[in-house]
Amino acid sequence: MKMRLLLLIILSALSIGCDRTMDSPPTEVIIFPQPQQLSIEKGSFLFGKDLTIHHAPRFENAVKWFEEFLAEGPGWKLSTSKDTKADLKIRVDTALTDEGYRLRITEDDILVEANTDAGAFYGLQTLRQLLPVDWEKQHTIPREDVMLPTLFIEDTPTFSYRGMHLDVSRHFFPKETIKEYLSYLALLKMNTFHWHLTDDQGWRIEIKKYPKLTSHGAFRNETLVGHYNDMPRTYDGTRYGGFYTQEDIKEIVAYAKSLKITVIPEIEMPGHAQAAVSSYPELGCTGNSVPVATEWGIFENVFCTKPQTIAFLKDVLLEVMPLFPGNYIHIGGDEAPKTHWKACEDCQFRMLKDRITSEEALQSWFITEIEEFVNQHGKQIIGWDEILEGGLAPNATVMSWRGIEGGMAAAEANHKVVMTPTSHLYFDYYQDTHPEEPLAIGGYVPLKKVYGFSPIPEALEPGAHEYILGAQGNVWTEYMPTFEQVEYMIFPRMIAISEVLWTGPRENLAQDYSKFLERWSGFQKRLDAKNVSYYDPLHQLEVGFQAKRDTLFATVTTPLPNATVRYEYNGSQQTYSKSVPIVTSGTFKAQMMEGNETVGHPYTTEIKIHRGIAADISLDRPPHPAYNAGGVNALHNGVLGSNDRFGDGEWLGFWGDDLSISAEWETPVSISTLETRFFEAIGQWVYAPKEASITWETAEGTTETVTLPILASNEASAQKHLKWKPTIPKQNITKITLHIPSFGIIPEGTQGAGNPAWTFIDELVIE
């Protein structure tokens, strides 16, 4: 028994407790997020049911949480004692930061030191993670005493804002579920919950002065089935909705406070307002009746800028602000089409009266008007990075979601910033490229990319670093109808961002990520004990194809260092040991094995060998960080992109940029055709260019350019793959260059109107 438990601790790095007969302390522990300073010492401490405690009065709330944890888990009740005699002492050290703590475990006692109740709470959360994982269950079996390692920890967070977001407008989650979500944040020392309460598809917070917001606006007649890009769209025909009473809100906010979590409510404006406009049509510009939205996307029924609507929003905020004691009210500010404003007499009169020169500047006026009102009531506004357009409201904090550029601009203008870019922190994006992953909105944000994120961009001026408060993982729930799916999408990515924000950005990503996965292999057992759903990255094969000179090689890596991989290439099955040369077109398959058992998803792809593989490919600009996983290699690695996901690492994405791609050969080649594909998903701002041109150069020094339209697709879907296949009847070609213009600005009346369109390009098949 002793040896078995010790091996589990050492080999699996599990922080599980052992029985009182154990005479050797564990040599390794798991703590997420990883402490700033941790040293394990020789010796052990017996943590038993007769434990006594003494704490300073300022730590009353933190200790109450710990006592409840022990009562619900092992069923123990701590008894109090004098400071000098207590087994667990929680003392004040005013030299520590507000959220910092020290934890020392000796053979005689446990000492937690902190300056504030928050610091003590985080110290006790660390102690919790040193206790057996099955203590996370409620009263299942009698609990035995356990041995804890003697150690010393000194710890404090790197960033002050450590946040997670949850959208309850697209799918509603009951009060107790929200509390469960908050408990996950507390476990990982996250301190901010951004609660997205209103949108086109449902208004979720009771406003007593405007009861129709919930009696009508909290319910939609039906919900979209499948993906937004599926054509024809289908619906479930079932009324759906729900909302939180103000008493529910108070209860949840109080619970969050007990976990040292500040709740930021989001009341969307001026866009994403159709549920409100459906409830009170006079709030819009047209006055027309509209339904609560039954599908996802961006809608033109935004709040009008007329005095009546502004008065309504101030009334709403007067009821919202007292419910949330934190400093911030999130007002959205994103994705607000200006179509109705342009045709609205009230809006145009406002522009004329106040000398507002554009509808973008009118939105800035709108945001500033709301900000002044919020400031008058002792709070600050925070909004998505679109609030930068037309001029940023004087005291606003920016959430930079469309990239890091908006956050950099705001920080350099001395505005506070929370980084939430789609490229790294949208947890509604796929985390695996396997087709069996549950339906998601799109995109691809794997765990390693989250773990490699730094909230402070390298290009940001040093003097502006102080304005980056931290970062936040975003969870939009269009495609998450159940809380189990929410859990699956946030774990373990939330663990990764918690460590970035607490411990700090990674300096050696490859090395640190490997150690992260080792610790994850033990921590997942804590989630199992809590019956939490999660994605397991340990069974994700990473398969890549890359040309070396004129030969393509397949490489396979696994997160598990001792895992075996079996691969099959054109019928030949072997155990993988080194890069596999691929010399003919065919099918490549791979499967991770543990002994004779398969684990994880099988990998299968078709390989196309063509002349482009041997070319030196270059781009005149890098792909967008959200869609650059494959790099330039994705354009000539023999693998076509997915037919239904442009975030698979094979499609390269460019946002609003014209693009040039060059392919060069050392030895002149003969080429007859070049074929590539462009993704088009208008609902997700992805547009194929209308045409493109190609220039080829020969060994004789001649050049020629042709411009050809992008071939229309016959696919009956909102998601298409448009082909471009120019003929090149030339010999002795040394270089070809593709010139691909962006579609441009997305037109009015469509999703993302006014924003630059995305361009996604696939493999360059050159034959």
Secondary structure, 3 states (H helix, E strand, C coil): CHHHHHHHHHHHCCCCCCCCCCCCCCCCCCCCCCCCEEEEEEEEEEECCCCEEEECHHHHHHHHHHHHHHHHCCCCCCEECCCCCCCEEEEECCCCCCCCEEEEECCCCEEEEECCHHHHHHHHHHHHHHCCHHHHCCCCCCCCCEEEEEEEEEECCCCCEEEEEEECCCCCCCHHHHHHHHHHHHHCCCCEEEEECEECCEECECCCCCCHHHHCCCEECCCEECCCCCCCCEECCCCEECCECHHHHHHHHHHHHHCCCEEEEEEEECCCCHHHHHHCHHHCCCCCCCCCCCCCCCCCCCCCCCHHHHHHHHHHHHHHHHHCCCCEEEEECCCCCCHHHHHCHHHHHHHHHCCCCCHHHHHHHHHHHHHHHHHHCCCEEEEEHHHHCCCCCCCCEEEECCCCHHHHHHHHCCCCEEECCHHHHECCCECCCCCCCCCCCCCECCHHHHHCCCCCCCCCCHHHHHHEEEEEEECCCCCCCCHHHHHHHHCCHHHHHHHHHHCCCCCCHHHHHHHHHHHHHHHHHHHHHCCCCCCCHHHCCEEEEEEECCEEEEEEECCCCCCEEEEEECCEEEECCCCEEECCCEEEEEEEEECCEEEEEEEEEEECCCHHHHCEEEECCCCCHHHCCCCHHHHCCCCCCCCCCCCCCCCEEEECCCEEEEEEEEEEEEEEEEEEEEEEEHHHCECCCCEEEEEEEECCCCEEEEEEECCCCCCCCCEEEEEECCEEEEEEEEEEEEEECCCCECCCCCCCCCCECEEEECCCEEC
